[in-house]
Amino acid sequence: MVSQSPGFLGQAGGWENGSPSSALIAAFWRDAASYHRFMRELHDKIIRQSGQGETYEALDVTLLAPVCRKAEACRSFLRKLNRAILLRVEEWPGPTSGAGAQNTVPPEDGSMLFKPQGNSRRLLKIGLLDHSSGDTPAMRQKEGPGSRAAILRHVVLEPAWLVLPSPLER
């Protein structure tokens, strides 16, 4: 069971806004070793037993590493998973390495920057919106003039797709 896997931090997913035939699942792991251990030891067994392999025609996997490794920022972001209703992924301009990259996300935004594995020039900003957030400028689907980010995905989260770690892993 993924919720009991060592290093598992949480998972959310849903349907892309405007494209109900396209889904996105975002899973968060403590480190790459935890993710790879899960893939090697449990993933295929779970897929086989659940029948999930019969529910899609194509799959694209992108591994991301957080740019900011500040523990409190990561914990704050992950705490939002259990109340999030919307996940937004943006292409985010800015430095992809060094101290400048860690300061790219505005602190009031609450989102996090991630760097896709194998792509040193690209940053993705993932934000979560919950009912208490309201319609904040940081999460609106349509950005106003002067926006720096290009919206890649806008996902309405399905509550049934939420997986949180077992209490021992939290």
N, CA, C and O of each residue as an XYZ file, in Angstrom:
680
protein
N       0.848     -1.174      0.000
C       0.000      0.000      0.000
C       0.896      1.241      0.000
O       1.802      1.355      0.826
N       0.644      2.161     -0.919
C       1.504      3.326     -1.077
C       1.544      4.181      0.194
O       2.587      4.748      0.519
N       0.432      4.280      0.909
C       0.391      5.140      2.103
C       1.344      4.669      3.188
O       1.712      5.456      4.060
N       1.750      3.414      3.158
C       2.660      2.878      4.162
C       4.093      2.756      3.666
O       4.958      2.244      4.376
N       4.340      3.218      2.464
C       5.685      3.131      1.894
C       6.626      4.111      2.575
O       6.275      5.279      2.743
N       7.804      3.668      2.970
C       8.772      4.577      3.577
C       9.094      5.748      2.641
O       9.406      5.551      1.467
N       9.013      6.954      3.177
C       9.330      8.151      2.399
C       8.162      8.757      1.654
O       8.308      9.832      1.072
N       6.999      8.106      1.648
C       5.829      8.655      0.957
C       5.263      9.819      1.762
O       5.035      9.692      2.965
N       5.034     10.968      1.093
C       4.560     12.175      1.765
C       3.124     12.549      1.397
O       2.485     13.310      2.124
N       2.612     12.037      0.300
C       1.233     12.324     -0.076
C       1.039     12.307     -1.575
O       1.993     12.388     -2.348
N      -0.250     12.197     -1.979
C      -0.588     12.155     -3.397
C      -1.956     12.786     -3.599
O      -2.864     12.591     -2.790
N      -2.100     13.541     -4.675
C      -3.383     14.128     -5.057
C      -3.485     14.077     -6.566
O      -2.472     14.053     -7.265
N      -4.705     14.060     -7.065
C      -4.881     14.031     -8.509
C      -6.297     14.356     -8.901
O      -7.190     14.436     -8.057
N      -6.495     14.541    -10.184
C      -7.821     14.847    -10.697
C      -7.773     15.098    -12.183
O      -6.788     14.793    -12.855
N      -8.855     15.660    -12.684
C      -9.025     15.900    -14.113
C      -8.599     17.300    -14.483
O      -8.892     18.260    -13.771
N      -7.907     17.411    -15.602
C      -7.492     18.724    -16.083
C      -8.723     19.522    -16.479
O      -9.611     19.021    -17.169
N      -8.762     20.771    -16.031
C      -9.872     21.659    -16.353
C      -9.967     21.823    -17.864
O      -8.980     22.168    -18.514
N     -11.141     21.580    -18.423
C     -11.302     21.724    -19.861
C     -10.916     20.494    -20.650
O     -11.058     20.491    -21.873
N     -10.430     19.442    -19.996
C     -10.032     18.227    -20.708
C     -10.325     17.010    -19.830
O      -9.403     16.413    -19.274
N     -11.598     16.640    -19.702
C     -11.948     15.552    -18.790
C     -11.369     14.192    -19.165
O     -11.495     13.241    -18.395
N     -10.749     14.084    -20.313
C     -10.125     12.806    -20.665
C      -8.652     12.770    -20.261
O      -7.968     11.777    -20.509
N      -8.162     13.842    -19.642
C      -6.763     13.922    -19.242
C      -6.661     14.150    -17.735
O      -7.245     15.092    -17.199
N      -5.920     13.286    -17.066
C      -5.769     13.367    -15.613
C      -4.329     13.658    -15.246
O      -3.413     13.426    -16.035
N      -4.139     14.169    -14.039
C      -2.807     14.404    -13.502
C      -2.791     13.879    -12.076
O      -3.705     14.146    -11.296
N      -1.756     13.136    -11.744
C      -1.547     12.669    -10.375
C      -0.185     13.169     -9.929
O       0.823     12.939    -10.597
N      -0.166     13.849     -8.802
C       1.084     14.353     -8.236
C       1.351     13.594     -6.940
O       0.563     13.667     -5.997
N       2.456     12.871     -6.898
C       2.855     12.140     -5.703
C       4.140     12.770     -5.175
O       5.025     13.145     -5.945
N       4.227     12.879     -3.873
C       5.369     13.539     -3.239
C       6.089     12.533     -2.348
O       5.479     11.818     -1.553
N       7.419     12.507     -2.512
C       8.277     11.568     -1.793
C       9.371     12.333     -1.076
O       9.786     13.400     -1.529
N       9.840     11.797      0.036
C      10.906     12.428      0.824
C      12.179     12.581      0.000
O      12.877     13.589      0.107
N      12.484     11.562     -0.835
C      13.700     11.609     -1.645
C      13.575     10.626     -2.801
O      12.657      9.807     -2.833
N      14.491     10.711     -3.736
C      14.455      9.854     -4.922
C      14.612      8.380     -4.554
O      14.001      7.519     -5.187
N      15.415      8.082     -3.550
C      15.620      6.687     -3.148
C      14.312      6.052     -2.677
O      14.041      4.895     -2.997
N      13.497      6.792     -1.922
C      12.200      6.277     -1.457
C      11.284      5.992     -2.635
O      10.636      4.946     -2.682
N      11.227      6.918     -3.588
C      10.400      6.735     -4.781
C      10.857      5.503     -5.576
O      10.035      4.670     -5.956
N      12.143      5.394     -5.820
C      12.661      4.276     -6.619
C      12.446      2.931     -5.910
O      12.181      1.922     -6.563
N      12.559      2.916     -4.595
C      12.306      1.684     -3.835
C      10.829      1.271     -4.003
O      10.528      0.098     -4.223
N       9.915      2.252     -3.897
C       8.493      1.963     -4.099
C       8.243      1.408     -5.500
O       7.534      0.414     -5.657
N       8.820      2.041     -6.510
C       8.616      1.585     -7.894
C       9.142      0.158     -8.085
O       8.518     -0.660     -8.761
N      10.277     -0.119     -7.489
C      10.913     -1.428     -7.649
C      10.160     -2.525     -6.880
O      10.024     -3.645     -7.372
N       9.672     -2.201     -5.672
C       9.138     -3.240     -4.793
C       7.611     -3.344     -4.755
O       7.085     -4.439     -4.552
N       6.879     -2.230     -4.948
C       5.435     -2.271     -4.722
C       4.562     -1.824     -5.886
O       3.443     -2.316     -6.032
N       5.034     -0.920     -6.704
C       4.186     -0.291     -7.716
C       3.447     -1.299     -8.596
O       2.222     -1.243     -8.697
N       4.159     -2.201     -9.221
C       3.532     -3.135    -10.158
C       2.499     -4.030     -9.473
O       1.461     -4.341    -10.057
N       2.777     -4.436     -8.258
C       1.831     -5.265     -7.500
C       0.532     -4.491     -7.240
O      -0.557     -5.043     -7.395
N       0.641     -3.227     -6.848
C      -0.542     -2.397     -6.593
C      -1.349     -2.209     -7.871
O      -2.574     -2.334     -7.855
N      -0.679     -1.913     -8.966
C      -1.362     -1.706    -10.248
C      -2.087     -2.984    -10.678
O      -3.228     -2.926    -11.136
N      -1.432     -4.124    -10.531
C      -2.030     -5.399    -10.912
C      -3.268     -5.707    -10.059
O      -4.315     -6.080    -10.590
N      -3.143     -5.550     -8.738
C      -4.245     -5.878     -7.829
C      -5.420     -4.919     -7.960
O      -6.567     -5.333     -7.792
N      -5.164     -3.657     -8.254
C      -6.232     -2.656     -8.317
C      -6.899     -2.586     -9.686
O      -8.011     -2.070     -9.806
N      -6.234     -3.097    -10.713
C      -6.767     -2.997    -12.068
C      -6.582     -1.619    -12.676
O      -7.155     -1.335    -13.728
N      -5.798     -0.755    -12.047
C      -5.589      0.603    -12.547
C      -4.936      0.635    -13.918
O      -5.120      1.597    -14.663
N      -4.189     -0.383    -14.261
C      -3.526     -0.427    -15.560
C      -4.503     -0.480    -16.721
O      -4.125     -0.211    -17.861
N      -5.755     -0.825    -16.449
C      -6.785     -0.897    -17.488
C      -7.552      0.422    -17.629
O      -8.462      0.508    -18.454
N      -7.211      1.440    -16.852
C      -8.011      2.673    -16.834
C      -7.426      3.804    -17.677
O      -7.988      4.900    -17.694
N      -6.337      3.576    -18.361
C      -5.737      4.631    -19.169
C      -5.111      4.059    -20.428
O      -4.794      2.873    -20.514
N      -4.944      4.955    -21.413
C      -4.358      4.543    -22.696
C      -2.910      4.983    -22.833
O      -2.117      4.306    -23.487
N      -2.558      6.101    -22.229
C      -1.195      6.628    -22.321
C      -0.792      7.194    -20.963
O      -1.640      7.608    -20.173
N       0.496      7.204    -20.708
C       1.024      7.665    -19.430
C       2.313      8.423    -19.667
O       3.164      7.985    -20.441
N       2.458      9.553    -19.006
C       3.673     10.352    -19.086
C       4.109     10.648    -17.661
O       3.328     11.201    -16.886
N       5.319     10.300    -17.299
C       5.828     10.498    -15.944
C       6.948     11.524    -15.979
O       7.881     11.413    -16.774
N       6.848     12.519    -15.116
C       7.909     13.502    -14.955
C       8.334     13.501    -13.498
O       7.506     13.732    -12.616
N       9.596     13.247    -13.227
C      10.118     13.287    -11.866
C      10.611     14.694    -11.580
O      11.349     15.283    -12.370
N      10.190     15.226    -10.432
C      10.539     16.583    -10.046
C      11.280     16.583     -8.719
O      11.008     15.758     -7.847
N      12.210     17.505     -8.572
C      12.914     17.696     -7.301
C      12.626     19.115     -6.824
O      12.684     20.053     -7.619
N      12.317     19.292     -5.534
C      12.059     20.644     -5.048
C      13.313     21.508     -5.150
O      14.422     21.054     -4.868
N      13.116     22.756     -5.555
C      14.237     23.692     -5.649
C      14.583     24.195     -4.257
O      15.753     24.224     -3.873
N      13.567     24.589     -3.504
C      13.760     25.066     -2.133
C      13.680     23.867     -1.211
O      12.687     23.140     -1.213
N      14.703     23.663     -0.439
C      14.706     22.514      0.463
C      14.495     22.942      1.915
O      14.908     22.237      2.836
N      13.855     24.091      2.120
C      13.557     24.545      3.479
C      12.456     23.664      4.041
O      11.363     23.602      3.478
N      12.732     22.985      5.138
C      11.823     21.986      5.688
C      10.439     22.559      5.979
O       9.441     21.913      5.661
N      10.344     23.736      6.567
C       9.036     24.290      6.923
C       8.207     24.625      5.690
O       6.993     24.426      5.700
N       8.831     25.127      4.631
C       8.098     25.420      3.395
C       7.536     24.137      2.799
O       6.405     24.121      2.313
N       8.310     23.071      2.834
C       7.847     21.775      2.310
C       6.699     21.236      3.155
O       5.696     20.775      2.611
N       6.832     21.287      4.465
C       5.766     20.789      5.353
C       4.485     21.593      5.157
O       3.398     21.018      5.102
N       4.598     22.888      5.053
C       3.431     23.750      4.857
C       2.716     23.411      3.551
O       1.489     23.321      3.515
N       3.480     23.225      2.487
C       2.913     22.866      1.192
C       2.180     21.525      1.282
O       1.049     21.402      0.811
N       2.823     20.523      1.886
C       2.237     19.189      1.963
C       1.006     19.138      2.875
O       0.109     18.325      2.650
N       0.950     19.995      3.902
C      -0.231     20.037      4.773
C      -1.473     20.459      3.995
O      -2.593     20.130      4.388
N      -1.283     21.182      2.900
C      -2.415     21.637      2.097
C      -3.053     20.506      1.297
O      -4.195     20.640      0.857
N      -2.350     19.406      1.099
C      -2.872     18.316      0.276
C      -4.244     17.831      0.739
O      -5.128     17.603     -0.086
N      -4.431     17.670      2.052
C      -5.681     17.067      2.518
C      -6.888     17.993      2.406
O      -8.013     17.537      2.604
N      -6.699     19.279      2.095
C      -7.838     20.181      1.906
C      -7.858     20.848      0.533
O      -8.727     21.676      0.258
N      -6.922     20.497     -0.315
C      -6.834     21.138     -1.632
C      -7.984     20.701     -2.535
O      -8.416     19.548     -2.503
N      -8.474     21.650     -3.345
C      -9.517     21.343     -4.327
C      -9.016     21.573     -5.752
O      -9.639     21.132     -6.718
N      -7.883     22.268     -5.870
C      -7.337     22.603     -7.174
C      -5.822     22.555     -7.116
O      -5.222     23.011     -6.143
N      -5.200     22.006     -8.150
C      -3.751     21.980     -8.280
C      -3.411     22.696     -9.582
O      -4.018     22.445    -10.623
N      -2.452     23.572     -9.507
C      -2.066     24.330    -10.691
C      -0.574     24.169    -10.928
O       0.228     24.308    -10.005
N      -0.203     23.872    -12.177
C       1.199     23.725    -12.565
C       1.513     24.826    -13.568
O       0.798     25.001    -14.555
N       2.584     25.567    -13.310
C       3.004     26.644    -14.198
C       4.459     26.452    -14.595
O       5.269     25.936    -13.824
N       4.770     26.871    -15.800
C       6.167     27.007    -16.214
C       6.612     28.304    -15.566
O       5.959     29.333    -15.743
N       7.711     28.281    -14.815
C       8.102     29.449    -14.041
C       9.470     29.942    -14.495
O      10.446     29.193    -14.442
N       9.552     31.194    -14.940
C      10.855     31.727    -15.357
C      11.719     32.043    -14.142
O      11.208     32.262    -13.044
N      12.979     32.062    -14.343
C      13.876     32.421    -13.254
C      15.068     31.508    -13.213
O      15.161     30.562    -13.995
N      15.990     31.782    -12.301
C      17.191     30.960    -12.195
C      16.831     29.540    -11.813
O      15.934     29.324    -10.997
N      17.520     28.568    -12.394
C      17.238     27.159    -12.109
C      18.221     26.547    -11.143
O      18.083     25.382    -10.771
N      19.207     27.308    -10.732
C      20.138     26.787     -9.746
C      20.710     27.949     -8.950
O      20.573     29.112     -9.330
N      21.345     27.617     -7.854
C      21.968     28.635     -7.020
C      20.972     29.288     -6.076
O      19.799     28.915     -6.037
N      21.452     30.265     -5.318
C      20.624     30.936     -4.316
C      19.452     31.673     -4.946
O      18.402     31.781     -4.313
N      19.584     32.176     -6.144
C      18.501     32.904     -6.795
C      17.274     32.051     -7.022
O      16.152     32.549     -6.924
N      17.459     30.782     -7.321
C      16.327     29.890     -7.571
C      15.499     29.686     -6.311
O      14.279     29.539     -6.389
N      16.140     29.676     -5.163
C      15.420     29.451     -3.917
C      14.551     30.636     -3.532
O      13.660     30.484     -2.696
N      14.769     31.785     -4.098
C      14.001     32.966     -3.757
C      13.017     33.363     -4.854
O      12.519     34.489     -4.840
N      12.727     32.486     -5.792
C      11.892     32.820     -6.928
C      10.409     32.883     -6.576
O       9.700     33.721     -7.135
N       9.909     32.041     -5.681
C       8.486     32.011     -5.355
C       8.166     33.072     -4.313
O       8.811     33.120     -3.265
N       7.171     33.930     -4.584
C       6.778     34.913     -3.574
C       6.300     34.208     -2.308
O       5.545     33.241     -2.409
N       6.709     34.651     -1.125
C       6.370     33.941      0.109
C       4.867     33.852      0.373
O       4.418     32.863      0.952
N       4.081     34.836     -0.026
C       2.639     34.809      0.232
C       1.907     33.840     -0.691
O       0.725     33.568     -0.482
N       2.560     33.338     -1.663
C       1.952     32.457     -2.662
C       1.636     31.075     -2.104
O       0.572     30.527     -2.389
N       2.537     30.505     -1.317
C       2.323     29.193     -0.735
C       2.596     28.025     -1.667
O       2.441     26.871     -1.266
N       2.995     28.298     -2.894
C       3.318     27.224     -3.833
C       4.797     26.880     -3.700
O       5.524     27.499     -2.923
N       5.231     25.883     -4.471
C       6.635     25.487     -4.442
C       7.165     25.324     -5.851
O       6.428     25.008     -6.784
N       8.458     25.546     -5.979
C       9.133     25.344     -7.262
C       9.772     23.965     -7.304
O      10.321     23.480     -6.314
N       9.685     23.343     -8.487
C      10.286     22.039     -8.707
C      11.065     22.077    -10.007
O      10.712     22.789    -10.947
N      12.130     21.295    -10.037
C      12.964     21.191    -11.237
C      12.786     19.791    -11.810
O      13.063     18.804    -11.128
N      12.318     19.693    -13.075
C      12.204     18.369    -13.685
C      13.572     17.699    -13.816
O      14.560     18.340    -14.173
N      13.609     16.409    -13.523
C      14.850     15.650    -13.623
C      15.340     15.673    -15.060
O      14.568     15.428    -15.987
N      16.613     15.963    -15.246
C      17.222     15.958    -16.571
C      16.995     17.219    -17.379
O      17.405     17.279    -18.538
N      16.351     18.237    -16.804
C      16.107     19.475    -17.539
C      16.543     20.649    -16.664
O      15.762     21.128    -15.842
N      17.761     21.108    -16.830
C      18.318     22.117    -15.939
C      17.823     23.532    -16.229
O      18.093     24.439    -15.442
N      17.114     23.745    -17.324
C      16.684     25.096    -17.692
C      15.216     25.377    -17.416
O      14.732     26.464    -17.731
N      14.510     24.442    -16.846
C      13.067     24.580    -16.677
C      12.689     24.464    -15.206
O      13.211     23.609    -14.491
N      11.782     25.325    -14.758
C      11.223     25.235    -13.410
C       9.715     25.105    -13.522
O       9.096     25.728    -14.384
N       9.120     24.294    -12.650
C       7.678     24.190    -12.572
C       7.233     24.651    -11.192
O       7.814     24.269    -10.176
N       6.213     25.463    -11.175
C       5.644     25.954     -9.927
C       4.333     25.219     -9.709
O       3.449     25.251    -10.565
N       4.204     24.554     -8.560
C       2.979     23.833     -8.233
C       2.326     24.537     -7.063
O       2.941     24.757     -6.020
N       1.064     24.884     -7.260
C       0.287     25.532     -6.215
C      -0.960     24.728     -5.907
O      -1.507     24.056     -6.781
N      -1.412     24.799     -4.650
C      -2.621     24.111     -4.211
C      -3.599     25.148     -3.678
O      -3.204     26.048     -2.937
N      -4.852     25.033     -4.042
C      -5.905     25.933     -3.585
C      -6.915     25.131     -2.788
O      -7.329     24.052     -3.209
N      -7.312     25.656     -1.634
C      -8.369     25.003     -0.866
C      -9.542     25.963     -0.714
O      -9.472     27.103     -1.173
N     -10.615     25.517     -0.076
C     -11.819     26.343      0.064
C     -11.544     27.653      0.799
O     -12.160     28.672      0.485
N     -10.642     27.645      1.759
C     -10.383     28.850      2.542
C      -9.534     29.866      1.783
O      -9.465     31.030      2.179
N      -8.889     29.442      0.698
C      -8.018     30.341     -0.047
C      -8.794     31.371     -0.845
O      -8.292     32.465     -1.105
N     -10.003     31.033     -1.232
C     -10.776     31.945     -2.068
C     -10.142     32.080     -3.440
O      -9.325     31.250     -3.838
N     -10.513     33.112     -4.150
C     -10.002     33.339     -5.504
C      -8.796     34.257     -5.416
O      -8.912     35.468     -5.604
N      -7.635     33.674     -5.129
C      -6.434     34.483     -4.975
C      -5.774     34.707     -6.329
O      -5.845     33.834     -7.194
N      -5.139     35.847     -6.530
C      -4.458     36.089     -7.804
C      -3.453     35.009     -8.147
O      -3.230     34.727     -9.324
N      -2.838     34.395     -7.138
C      -1.824     33.379     -7.395
C      -2.409     32.109     -7.996
O      -1.678     31.330     -8.608
N      -3.716     31.880     -7.835
C      -4.298     30.633     -8.295
C      -5.324     30.802     -9.412
O      -5.861     29.800     -9.885
N      -5.615     32.008     -9.848
C      -6.584     32.192    -10.921
C      -6.115     31.524    -12.190
O      -4.924     31.528    -12.505
N      -7.064     30.944    -12.926
C      -6.691     30.243    -14.156
C      -6.171     31.218    -15.190
O      -5.251     30.884    -15.938
N      -6.722     32.394    -15.254
C      -6.302     33.359    -16.255
C      -5.502     34.460    -15.568
O      -6.021     35.147    -14.688
N      -4.277     34.627    -15.953
C      -3.413     35.637    -15.371
C      -3.612     36.977    -16.055
O      -3.984     37.041    -17.227
N      -3.366     38.022    -15.329
C      -3.489     39.362    -15.879
C      -2.254     39.785    -16.624
O      -1.320     38.998    -16.776
N      -2.230     41.032    -17.098
C      -1.070     41.539    -17.832
C       0.194     41.488    -16.977
O       0.154     41.691    -15.764
N       1.281     41.221    -17.621
C       2.572     41.206    -16.928
C       2.864     39.909    -16.207
O       3.867     39.811    -15.501
N       2.016     38.918    -16.365
C       2.254     37.645    -15.710
C       3.565     37.050    -16.215
O       3.876     37.120    -17.404
N       4.334     36.461    -15.287
C       5.612     35.854    -15.652
C       5.469     34.378    -15.974
O       6.348     33.799    -16.612
N       4.370     33.754    -15.543
C       4.257     32.305    -15.654
C       3.314     31.895    -16.776
O       2.350     32.595    -17.086
N       3.608     30.759    -17.372
C       2.721     30.154    -18.360
C       2.031     28.974    -17.690
O       2.701     28.059    -17.211
N       0.706     28.982    -17.648
C      -0.045     27.906    -17.015
C       0.022     26.662    -17.895
O      -0.319     26.705    -19.077
N       0.461     25.564    -17.308
C       0.546     24.314    -18.039
C      -0.628     23.390    -17.724
O      -1.179     22.757    -18.625
N      -1.004     23.311    -16.471
C      -2.079     22.414    -16.038
C      -2.900     23.102    -14.960
O      -2.366     23.781    -14.084
N      -4.194     22.913    -15.043
C      -5.142     23.383    -14.031
C      -6.004     22.174    -13.709
O      -6.824     21.778    -14.539
N      -5.851     21.578    -12.548
C      -6.451     20.284    -12.235
C      -7.446     20.410    -11.085
O      -7.093     20.849     -9.990
N      -8.696     20.018    -11.348
C      -9.707     19.947    -10.305
C      -9.504     18.608     -9.602
O      -9.670     17.545    -10.201
N      -9.141     18.677     -8.316
C      -8.763     17.470     -7.588
C      -9.973     16.624     -7.199
O     -11.020     17.139     -6.808
N      -9.796     15.327     -7.316
C     -10.815     14.350     -6.930
C     -10.511     13.882     -5.504
O      -9.435     13.339     -5.255
N     -11.446     14.084     -4.562
C     -11.189     13.655     -3.174
C     -10.810     12.172     -3.066
O      -9.992     11.809     -2.221
N     -11.387     11.323     -3.901
C     -11.094      9.889     -3.827
C      -9.667      9.556     -4.248
O      -9.183      8.463     -3.958
N      -8.986     10.477     -4.927
C      -7.626     10.229     -5.381
C      -6.576     10.676     -4.358
O      -5.380     10.467     -4.561
N      -7.022     11.283     -3.271
C      -6.109     11.748     -2.225
C      -5.580     10.555     -1.439
O      -6.353      9.721     -0.968
N      -4.272     10.479     -1.301
C      -3.634      9.444     -0.486
C      -2.661     10.164      0.433
O      -1.756     10.862     -0.023
N      -2.860      9.984      1.730
C      -1.962     10.578      2.712
C      -1.129      9.462      3.339
O      -1.558      8.309      3.366
N       0.045      9.794      3.836
C       0.886      8.756      4.448
C       0.244      8.216      5.715
O      -0.528      8.912      6.374
N       0.567      6.970      6.054
C       0.082      6.401      7.314
C       0.672      7.243      8.444
O       1.718      7.868      8.268
N       0.012      7.266      9.600
C       0.497      8.109     10.716
C       1.955      7.891     11.089
O       2.614      8.825     11.545
N       2.476      6.684     10.907
C       3.872      6.431     11.253
C       4.847      7.143     10.327
O       5.984      7.413     10.714
N       4.414      7.450      9.103
C       5.306      8.085      8.134
C       5.205      9.602      8.134
O       6.024     10.257      7.489
N       4.251     10.181      8.818
C       4.031     11.630      8.769
C       5.083     12.418      9.455
O       5.013     13.647      9.485
